[in-house]
Amino acid sequence: MANTSKHGVVILQNKSDDLPHWVLSAMKCLANWPRSNDMNNPTYVGFERDVFRTIADYFLDLPEPLLTFEYYELFVNILVVCGYVTVSDRS
């Protein structure tokens, strides 16, 4: 996070490190939901949860966490409490 713009947005040195387009689109969709006037987005009950789950699955399937273990565990616990992620009883 040493390379940020004056607005605090991370500037990538290598564009191949960027998130896939579909992940960025899903994140933008959630950021604007339900205020978006885009009639192309589905409006069924649970749509936002499905989009969030898709984004969460992408990040949970990465080979290593984006955050330190302490913050990663906190984030996952928040997802569990919200019901977006289930965790087995295995340690």
N, C-alpha and C positions, 0 to 999 in steps of 0.2 A: 504494500500500500504506500510505497514511497513515491510512486508516480501518480499524482492526482492533479486534476485540473483545479482552477481557482474556485470551482463549484463543488469540489469534493468528489468528483467522478473519477474512478480509476482509469488511467490511460495505459492501454496494453502496449508493451514493447513488441510483442509478437502476436499478430492478429490470429494466428492459429490457436492461441490460448483462449480465444473468446468462447462464450457459451454458444451452443447450437441455436440457430435462428428460431426453431420451434419453441425452445425454452424461453427465450427472450419474449417472443410473441405471447406465450401463455402468461408470463409474469406481467406484461403490459396489460393484457386482458383483465387479469385480476386486479391490478392497480386501478383500473378505470371502472371496474364492475361495482355496482349496477348503474353507474352514472353514464356509461357509454351509450351513444346514440347509434352505434353500429348494429344495424338490423341483421347482420350476417351471423352474429353470435347467437347460439341457442339460448333459450330462456326457460328450460325445464327446471323443475325443483331439484336442487342438488348440483346444478351445473358448476357453481363456483367451487364446491367441494371436489368434484371430479378433476377440475383444472388444477387445483391446489395439490391433489393427490399425485397427479402426473408430474408436476414440478418436484414434489418431495421425493418421488421415486427416482427421478433423475439424479438428484443430489445424494440420496441414500445409496445409490449404486456406484458412486465414484470410488476409486481404489483407496483414497484417503480423505479424511474430513477436511473441509475448508477452514475450520476453526481449530483452535487448540482443543485438546481433549476436554478440558474443564467446560468450555463454552459449547462444545459439540454435545456433551452429555446434557447440559442445560437445555439446549435447543431440542434435542430428541425427547427429553422429558416433557417439554411444552407440547410437542406434537402428540405424545402419548396421552397427556391430560386432555387435549382437544379432541382425541379420538381419531386422528389422522394416521397414526402408526400404532401397530400392535407389537408388543414385545413378548417373546416367550419367557418362561420362568427359568430358563437356563442362565447360568452366570457367565 
